[in-house]
Amino acid sequence: MRDVFFTGMDVAFENCDINTAAGNGGLSTVRYADYELLQFLGIFAVTKVRAYGE
C-alpha cells in the first residue's frame, strides 16, 4: 500500500493501514506489521505498510 503526500497540500492515494494490507495479502491473522517511509526533501513521501501473519 502506498500513501503519497505533498507537504502543505496532502494528497493520498489508496489506503495505508494494517487492515487493508492484511486484506490485500489474504491474511486472517496479523502477527506483526511494519512500515517503510521514503521522503524526498520534505516535499514528497511514499509510505508502505507490510503485514505478516497467517
N, C-alpha and C positions, 0 to 999 in steps of 0.2 A: 504494500500500500504506500501511496505517496501523498504527502501533503505539501503542496508547493505554495509559498507565500512571498510577497514582496514587502519590505519594511515600509511602514506608513500606510500601505494600502494592502491589506491582507486578502489574498485570493487563494482559495483552497480547491483542489481537485480531488475527488473521491473522498473516502472516509479513512481516517488514520487512527484506528483504535484496535484493541486486542480482540474484541468480538468479531469484527469484520475480518481481521487476519485469520482467526481460527476458522471462521465460516468458509473463507476462500480456500483454506488448506484442508477442509473436511475434517477438522478436529472436533471431537465431542468433549474432550477434557484437556484443558490447558495446564501444563506443568510449570512452564515459565515463559517469559516473553522478554525481548529486548528491542531496542530501537537504535537506529543509526541516524545521525544528523550531519548533513553536509551543507556547509554555509559558505557563500562567496561574498566577501567584503561587506557583510552585514546587510546586503541588498536582496540576495536570492538564497533560498534554502530548500533542501529536499529532506524530508523525514520518512524513514522506512520503519515499519513495525513488523517484527517477526515473532510468531507464537509457535511454541513447541509443545507437543503432547501426543495424545492418542486420539 
